[in-house]
Amino acid sequence: MVLTMKKWLIYFFGLGVLCRSEMCDFVLVTREEWGARPPTDVQSMQDPVPYVIIHHTYQPPACSSTEDCIKAMQSMQDSHQIDQKWEDIGYNFVVGGDGKAYTGRGWSVVGAHSPSYNNQSIGISLIGDWRVELPPPNQIQTARKLIECGVQTGKIRPDYKLYGHQQVRQGTECPGQRLLDEISTWDHFSKTPPFVWVPNEIPT
């Protein structure tokens, strides 16, 4: 599918370039740097968004080196874009055990991570299975900095609500109970989402 000029602009300006500013103190790996394929389509999302949804990848497993985290990103894009026929990797951003954030769909772009929330949230996934173990401190710290970056750059509302994936979708353990316990201590975490998506219902 050929992208229109408007959609290319959304794609490029949604990649998170603003995170290289001083207010975003972490390493952001661009799509080009991790070897992403272009999306087959791009849908714009109105900023700032009211929700942040935290995920874990489960598979691929945790990575501690940039080389392995890049392989994980490429594996996820293959699964999402080729196997599941999605437009791109589902998450807006992914955080690796190397302490770096990886650009998925980026800011201002509708994701494919949480039905009913995709067009009004930033989906952030931490590479690994966090049902029992807690992600390493550098991975957690970068995830928190990424959210603050979104607030400071006008991509996420200052009064945003934070949820774990299982809170907004029935039938999943994501982001893992241990990680859910961790994010429940973060600012803006909410115990009660406005709605919960149920599989086999038509998503909105």
N, C-alpha and C positions, 0 to 999 in steps of 0.2 A: 504494500500500500504506500502510495506517495504522500508524504506529509505536506500540508499547505505551509506557506511562509509563516502564517500566524502560529501554527502549531510548532514549527521549528523554533520560533522565538520563545514560546512557552518552554519548550524542551531545554534550550540552552540557558535561559535565565532562571530556570528552576533547578539548576544543578548545584546550587549552594555556593556560588562564588563569594557571596557576602561573608561566608564563614572564614574567609582568609583575613578578615579585618581583626583589629585588636580585641573587639568585644567577643570574639569567638576563638577562645584560646585552646585549640586542639587541632590535630592534623586531620584534614578532610581529603580523602583519596577520591579523585575525580573518576568519572566513568572511563575516560580515555586511559587513565593510569591503571585501572584494573581490567581493561580489555573488553569493555561492554560492547555488545552489538547495539545498533540504533533501535529505538522502539518502533513497532509497526504502526502505532497511532499514539497520540497524546491528547489528553483531555485536561483543560485548564481547571484550576480550583481557586475559588475566591479566598483571598487573604484578608485578615488573619483568621486561622481556623480555631474553633473552640475546643477541640479535643486532641489529645495525644494518646495513642494506643501502643502499648509495649508488648513485644512478642519475643519468643525465642525461636531459633531455626529448628531445633531438635536434630534434624539432619539437614545440612552437613554438621558434623560435630565441632566442638570447640577448637579454635585455632590460636596459636600463640605467636606465630611468626607472620610477617606480612605476606610472605610467599604462600603460606598455607591459607591465609585469609582471602587472598586474591583467588586462589583455586576454589574456595568455598563460594565466593561471589559468582564466579563463572558457572559453577555447578548449579547454583540456584537459578540463574538466568536461563540456563538450558532447561531446567525442570519447568519453570514457569512459562517461558516463552515458546519452547519447542514442544514439550510433552503436554502441557495444559492449554496451550494455544492462547495464552494471555498476550497482551500487547508488549509486556516488558516484565522484568523482575517485579514482584508485587509490592515490596516495601519502598517507602520514600527514602529511608536511610537504614544502614546496617552498621553495627558496631562490633569490631573484632577483639579478640583477646590480646592483640598487639597494641590496644589502646587507641586505635585509629577509627575514625568514622568513614564509612564508604557510601558514596552517593548511589542511591538506587534510582527512583524516579525523581527525587529531589523535591525542592519546595514548589508550591503552587501547581502541583500536578496531582490529579486523582490517582490514588493507588489501587491495589487489589489485595488487601490484607484483612479487611474487616467489613463484611457486607453491612450496609446501612450507614456506615461511617466513612467509607472510602472517599467520598467527595467533601468531607468536612473535618478531616483529621490528618495528622502526620503519623504514619506508622513506622515505628523504630524497632528493629529486631536485633537481638544480641545473639551472635553466633554461638551455638552450643545447646546442650540439653540441661536446663536449669530447674528440673523437677526436685532434685535432692540437694545438689550442690549450688553454691552461690558463685556467680561470675567473679573473676578477679577484680580487685579494686580499680585498676586502670580502666577496665571495660565499663564498670558502673559509672566511674567519674566522667568518662567521655560521653556516655548517654545523657547524663544530667547536664553537661555543658552544651550538648547539642540542643537540648530543649531550651535552655536559657538563650542560646544563640538565636533560635527561632523567635523567641519573645522579643529580644533586643532588636532584631532586624525587621519586625513587623509581620512575620510569617505565622506566628502563633499568638493568640490573644493573651494579654496579661492575666486574665482571669480564667485561663483554660482549665479543663478538667482532665485528669490523668487516670487511665484505666489499663488493666491487664486484659489481654485478648479474651480470656475465658469469661470475663465479666460482661462482655458485649456479644458473645456468641456461645450458644449452647453446644455441648458435645466436644469441647477441646480442653486439654490440660494447659495449653499455651497461656502464659509464658513460662510455665513450670511453677509449682507451688513455692519453691524457695525464692525465686525471683519475684513472685507476686508478693510474698511476705516483705521482701526488701522494698519494693516500690510503694507499699502501703505506708511506709514511713516518710516518703517524699512529700514535699509541698505540692498541693493541688490534687493529691490522690483523692478519689471519690469512691465511696462504697456503693453508691446507687447510680447506675447509668440511666439515662433517659429511656432507653429501649434496648432490648436484647434480641439479636437475630436468631431465629430457629431454623435449622436445616430443613429443606423441602418446602419452606415458604418462599414466596417470591420476594427477593431482596429489593430494597428501595434505596 
